[in-house]
Structures are given as C-alpha cells and as structure tokens.
Amino acid sequence: MYMVVSTWRIAPGMKDEAQTRSAPVREVLRSQPGVMLVEAIYEDDEAVAVHIYKSEQDYDRIVNDPNGPFVQALEKHSLEEVMTWEGSRRGPTF
C-alpha cells in the first residue's frame, strides 16, 4: 500500500466553505480504482488529508496526471480558492 498525508492551509474565515468544497473532491478520489481510503480532518486554519492507495502507480495515475481525476476535481470545485496545499508526506506502508 502507498500512503499520502497532505496538509492544506485554509483561507481565513473559509473553514466551512473548504469543508463543503473538499467533500466532492474526496468522493471523486474514493470512486477511483486503486484507492483504499480517503479521509480528512479540519482544525482551525488547517486541513490534513490521509489517502491510501493500493500502489504508488495508482497514486501517480490518479493524483499526478494533469488531466487526471484529482486535478479535474480540484478545478471543478475551485478548491484552491479556499485552501492552499502546503505539502505531503508519502511512501509505502509496512
């Protein structure tokens, strides 16, 4: 399995909107073959997303493809208007 933990900074006063916009993005990810888990927590001005994929190849196909489902969902729901990706930790699980 391949795990990714990402942190996102929420724009001031936009926590509720960030939660609303990110929910359908998570649903898109959950519907993809190769995705095992997608969850998020929100605390103050930060969101932490935890994703588990069957493999690193599944992660790359779903998230890193500029025409893939993740990028399309981000754009469709204008998530980056209310949240800014700060970084991710990723790697195989043991």
N, C-alpha and C positions, 0 to 999 in steps of 0.2 A: 504494500500500500504506500501511497505518497500523500503526505500531509502538508497543508499550507495554512499558516496563521498570519493574517494580514491585519494591519492597523490602519484605520481611516480617521482623519480629523473631521469633525462635524462643524460646519459653519455656525457662528454664534446665533442662538435662537432658532436653529433649524433641526433640533433633535427629532421632533415628531415627524417633520417632513422627510428627514433622512430615513427614518424607520419605514414610512409609507412607501417611499420610492425604492428602497432596497429590497422590500419583500418580494416583488415580482421578479427581480433580478435573481434572488436566491431560488425562486421556483423554476426559472429557466435552467439554472445550473443543476438543480435536483433532477430535472427531466432528461438530462443528457446521459447516454450510455457511458459507463466508466466512473460515474460519480456515486460515491457511497454515503457521503454526509456533507451537508452544508448547514451551518448554524452561525448565529451572530449574537453578540451581547452589546448593549449600549450603556455607557456610563459617562455621565456629564457630557463632555465635548469629544468623546472618542468612541469608536465602534471597533470591535475585534471580531473578525470573521474566521471561522475554522472550517476548512474544506478537507475532505479525504477522498482521494481518487484511487482507483484500482492500480494505476501505474503513473509514472512520470509522463509517459507518452500520452495518456488520456488528459492529464493536466495541460500539457502543451497544446494539444489539439483543441481543447475547449476554451482555454484562457488566453493563450499567447497568439492565436491566429487573429490577425487584424480584421478578418471578415467572419470570425467565429461567433458562437452564441453569446459568450460573455461580453465581448466588445459591442455587439449589436444591442444587447440588453442594457448596457450602460448608457449607450446613446439614446435608445428609445425612451428610457425613463429619466434621462437628464440627471443621473445620479451625481455626476461630478459638479453640478451646480450647487449641491448642498453638502458634499463630502469630498475630501481630498485624500487620496491614497498616500500613506506615509512610508509603507514598506511591508515586506513579507519575510517570514522565515519559512523555509520549505526543505523537505527532504524525505527520504524513505523512512518508514516506520519499522521498528524491530520488535 
